Amino acid sequence: MKLAAIDIGSNAIRLQVSTVLENKKKILFKKLEYVRFPLRLGHDVFSTNSISEKSIAKFKKLMKAYKLLLELYEVDDYLFCATSAMRESENGQELARQVEEELGITIHIIDGHLEADLINKAIASYLHKETYLHIDVGGGSTELNLFVKGKKINSRSFKVGSVRILEHHDSPIAWKDMEKWVNDHIKKEYGKVTAVGTGGNISKIFELAQKKPGQVISLKKVKQIKKMVEAKTIEQRIYELQMNPDRADVIVPASDIYVNVMQWAKAQSILVPDVGLKDGILLHLLERNMQQKKIEFKTGRF
């Protein structure tokens, strides 16, 4: 079975096609294709509350290209999910309608809670019966999820994101609201808090820290990496640190979010599973198809 996830974010739009490998012990996803296109919808939306005509034209071309890839790979099931930029834009719903009418693609504009739930699916296997604060930083929003003894007990989405900060559209009120939420919900009786970081920027910080998969990074190390990156020009970040141009300019504001939230929560280390929304979408698609198989088996439709 081949599945595909399309994550329409504020800073970039990602497509991943994976094949599902099954045996008696576990199910694995084998990546067949991964495309990350740097279309920054958040630049338009956080400045003008609307997606520009130029971005709309590029967006439609990209959706057409992604549809062709789905057809070429003969994908069995897929899901297009749009987050902060499209859900906040005045013409996001209209653009989704046009894409469906012109290309036959349904774009699901999801809210912050569903976005967090899908990402939580992807990180679940990395968590134990301890206290974790999951920090997912996107271009337009940050999702915080609190896990205690293996269960998610609270979550909240905030309009604080890397692109929004870069372009000075973040609100001091949103920052204070996020700090208050952390202070109100992280209780002493929960014990030691470990942060869990998802998003392309924390994955890049993890890579720069030269850590092995499964290891954690200390808050001190995150600050050191941030300071090192901040001291370099955009050009140096691209050529010396091998960053994409649309990563080089947002990594510092994204780092500010991770560092601040960790400090508020008194978390001294962060686990970086290197998964995100697309991985959660793939798991959702797998569950949906497995459930459908059970229904077909029960009704004798095999």
ABEGO torsion letter per residue (X at the ends): XBBBBBBBBAABBBBBBBBBBBBAABBBBBBABBBBBBBBAAAAAAAAGBBBAAAAAAAAAAAAAAAAAAAAAGBABBBBBBBAAAAABAAAAAAAAAAAAAAGBBBBBBBAAAAAAAAAAAAAAABBBBBBBBBBBBAABBBBBBBBGGBBABBBBBBBBAAAAAAGABBAAAAAAAAAAAAAABBAAAEBBBBBBBEAAAAAAAAAAGBBBGBBBBAAAAAAAAAAAAABBAAAAAAAAGBBAAAAAAAAAAAAAAAAAAAAAGBABBBBAGBBAAAAAAAAAAAAAAAAAAAAAAAGAX
